[in-house]
Amino acid sequence: MLVELIAKNAGQDQKSYGYKPSPSQVGRCIRALTYHAIGVAADPFPDRALLIFEDGNIHEEMIKDHIRKTVFTLTEWKGPRQRFLIADINGVPMDGEVDGILSSPLGEQIALEIKSINHFGFERLKDAPLDEHKRQVNLYLHGLKQAGLVGIYKAIILYKNKNTAAMKEFIIEYDEALALADIEMFRQVDQWAEKNTVPPRPYEPGDWQCDYCRWNKTCYKNYVEEVGQLQSDVVLDEELETTARYYNELGAHIGEQEKERDELKSKLKQALTDANAKSGRVGDYIISRSAQERDQVDKTLVPPEAIKKVISERFTVKKIKKEEAS
């Protein structure tokens, strides 16, 4: 009883915000960002997601309290008055804020960003921070430089595992070229939105990024029809015949060769995409793709028996028979 009431209460607090370029969006799907920028409504977060967001704030404050008890001095740098300009995105300011500025006993200053993540995300860290977090914090460093805080060219990304309380920290150094590239990405999103168009999908149906995307339904609404309307039997680059032959041969093998076969598949599929086609022939091979919907249980829905349509693709490479080649 209480579980349902708490979750529903949290879900009632969620608000719909218009698009605004933000460092926290770096690394997200550019197509989803463009939908947001155009003004396409997103599906609401699951009620439980709002509890996860609140939980992250609690972990952050707890970590800050522990840092204050160390030899480092922590200067709060978060809130409306501490926001700094990072870049102008076609007339719209993109600003940001860091969780704090650390000062060592020797006087060195370094920006601080705290991330509390689940065990699965924590295990993904390995020996480097998540790329989206590195790029996000790098934009913060760019903004601090723009704000005139000379000398702050490094940041610590401190991760806390919300399941085990384990922690990892990574020091990143300011990369101006990366910052400018990400700023240009936001400008590109703005240009797409201005033309009321969206870029190609960077992912494929079934990728986990799409499963968690709030614009998933909009993005794939007419996908089956899109694939069905592509050209058929186009003539592809002859150099792809070797790739098609090798891909076909690898089909008889499993295990270690699966990764290599996936790479070849990507190359062949990209050739169809570049040709705006759903099938094509190269030498003795026909390369084709198709899309269809199938039923799948959506685990994020309650009750779990709820069914929704999902997109799946079928990709084949077969050798042309002599009668087909003639």
N, C-alpha and C positions, 0 to 999 in steps of 0.2 A: 504493500500500500504506500508506504513512505517513499520507496524508490521511484515509483511512477510519479508521485506528486512533486518530488524534488526535481526530477528531470524535466517535467512539464513546466515547472516554475522557471527553471533556467532558460528553457526554450522561448518563453514569453518575453525574455529580456533582449533577444537578439534584434538588431536593427539593420535596415538596409541602407548602405552607404553608396554614394555615387563614386565613380572612378576618380582616383587621384594617384599620379605616379608616386611610388614609394619604394625605398630600398628593400623593404621586406618582400616586395613582389619579384625581385630578381631571381631568376631560375625557374619561375613559374611558366606555364605554357603561354607562349605569346598569342596564340589563338584565343585562349580564355581571357587574357588581359584585354585583347581587342574587343571581344564581346562585351566585357565590362565597360570599356571606354565608350563603345557605341551606345550603351544604355540598355542592353539586353538583360532582362531580369534573371538572376541566378536562383537555383533551387536553395531553399533555406538549409542551414546547418542542421544536422541531427541534434535533438535537444541535449544529448550527452556531451556534444562537442563544446557547448558553452561552459560546462563544468570543467572540461579539460583546460580551457583558456584561463579560467579563474585559478585553477590549480597551479598553472605556470607562474602566475604573479606571486603566489604565496612562496613558492620555492625561491624565486628571485630575491624577495625581501629577506628571507632567512639566510641566504648566502651572503648578502650584503652585511647583515648583522655580524656574521662570523668574520668577514674581511676586516671590519672595523676593529676587531680585537687583535689584529696582527700588526706587524711593523709598518704595513702600508697605510697611507692615508687615502681614504676614499672620498672624493668630491662628487656629490650628486650632480648629474648632468642630464636630468630627465624631467620633462614637463613643458608646458607651453612657453615658458620664458627661456628655456634652454634649447629650443629647437633652432637649428641652423640651416641656412640655404645650401643645398648641394648642387643644384643645377636649375636652369630655366628650360622647361620642356615646352617649346612652342608657346611661350607666354604664360605657362602655368608653373608656379614654383614647386620644385620637389625638395622637401626638407626632411630632416631626420633628427634623431636624438640618440645618444648612447646611454648605457645604464650608469656610467660613471667614468671618472678619470682617476686612475691610480697614480700615486706619487710614492716612489721608493725612498728609503732613508738617504740615498745618494742624490735625490732630486730628480731622477728620471721620471717622466710622465708617460703614461700609456693608457689608451682607451680600454674600456671594459665592456664586454657584451656577455650576458648570462643567458644560457639556453637550458631549459629543463625538458628532457625528452624521454620517451618510453624506452624500454629495454631493446626493442627491435632497432630503433634509430641509433641508440647508443652503440650497439654492436656494429653498425655500418661505419662508424667513425674510423676504425683501424688506426692509421698513423697520420691522419689529416682531418681537418674539419669538413663538414659537408660543403660542397661547392657553393650552394646557394647562400649559406651563411658567411662563407669567406667573401663572396662578392658583395653581400649586404654590408658587412662591416667595412669592406674596402671603400664603399661609397660614403660611409660615415667618416672615414679618415679623409676622404676627398673634401667633404663638407667642413670638417674641422680646419683643414688647410685654407679653404675659402674664407672661413670665419676669422682667419688671422692667428689661429693657435699654433704658432710656429714651434716645431720641436716634437709634435705628436705625430710620429710616422709609423707607430706600431699599435697593435691592439691584441688583447687577450680575449679569446673566445673560451669561456668556461662552461663546460657541459656538466649537467647533473642527471644521472640516471634516476628517474622518478620511482623505479621499481626497487632498486638496490641501494640508492644513495651514493653509488660510485661516481667519481668525477674524473674528467679529463680536461686538460687545458692545451690550447694551441696558440702560439704567437704568430701573427701574420704581419707582414710589412706592407706599407702602402704601395700600390701598383697603379700609377696614374693611367697607363695605357688601358688597363682593365676597366678602370672607372669610366674613362671616356667612352669605351666600347659599350658598356652597360647603359650609360646615359643616352647614347645614340640609339640603342634598342628601344628605349622609352619614346624617343622622338619618332621612331618608325611606327610604333604602335599607335601613336597619336595621328600620324599621317594616314594609316589604314582606316582608323575610326572616322577621320574627317571625310574619307571617300565612301564610308559606309560599306567597307569590304573587310574580309578577314583573310589572314595568311593561310597557307597550307597547313594541314595538321602535322605537328612534329612527332606525334605518336600514332600508334595503330590501335584498332579496337582490341580491348582486353588488357592493354598496358595498365599497370596499377595507377599511373598518373591520371588516366582517363576515368578509372573506377571511382576515384576520390574527387573528381572535378565537379563543381557545382553547375557547370555549363555543358555537362556531358550530353544531356538529352537534346539540347539545342544543336550542339556540334554534329551529332550523328543522326539527326532527325530524318534527313533524306539521303543518308549515305548509300543505302542499297540501290536507290534509283540513280545516284551519281555514278556508281561503278557500272551499273547496267547500261548507262548512256555513253560510256567511253568507247572509243574506236576499237574495232576488232581487226585482227590479222594484219597489223601494220608491219612493215619491214624494218627490222632493228639492225643496229650496227653489226656487221659480220664478225667483229672481234668477240662478240658475246657468244658465239657458237661454242668456243672452247669452254667458257664459263658454264653454259647450259649443259654441255656434255659431261663436264666434271661434276656438276650438281646432280645430274641424273645418276651417275655412277656411285656417288657418295650415298645415295638413297639406300643402297644395299648394306651400308655399314652404320654402326651406332657408336655411342660412347665418345671417344676422343675426337672423332671426326664431326660430331654434331655442331660444334662451335664453328668450325670452318665452313660447314654447309650453310649455316645461318648467315655467315658473311657473304657467301656467294648469292644466297637468296636475296639479301638486301640489295646487292648490286643489280641483280636481274629485275627486281621489283622497281628499283629506281629508274631503270631504263624504260619500263612501261610508263611510269609516272612522267618522265621527261617527254615521252612521246604522246602523252595524254591518251593512253590506250589501255584497254583491259586485256588484250592479247596481241601477240606479235610472233613472227617467225624469223628465225635466224639459222641459215644453213639447213640442217636436218631436224631442227627443233621448233616446237611451238611453245611459247611462254604465255601463260594466261593467268588471270586473277578474276575472282568473282566474290560477291558478298551476299550474305543472307542473314536473316534473323532467326534466332532460336530461343527457346525458353531457358531461363536460368534462375535459380533461387538468389534473390538479393538479400544478403545477410544483414544489411544495414536497416532493413524494414522490419516492422513489428506488425503482425506476427511473422515468424520466419518462413511461413508457408507462402508468403506473398511472392508472386511471380512477375517478372518484367521481361520485356524483349531486350536482347543484347545482340550486338553485331559480331559476326564471325566472318573470317575470310578463308577462302580456299585457294591455294596457290599450287599450280602444277607445271611440270616440265616433262614433255613426252617427245620421243623421237618420231618424226614424221614418217608414216608408212609410204612405201613407193607409190601407191595409188593416190595418196594425198599430195605428194610432191609434184606429180605430173599435172 
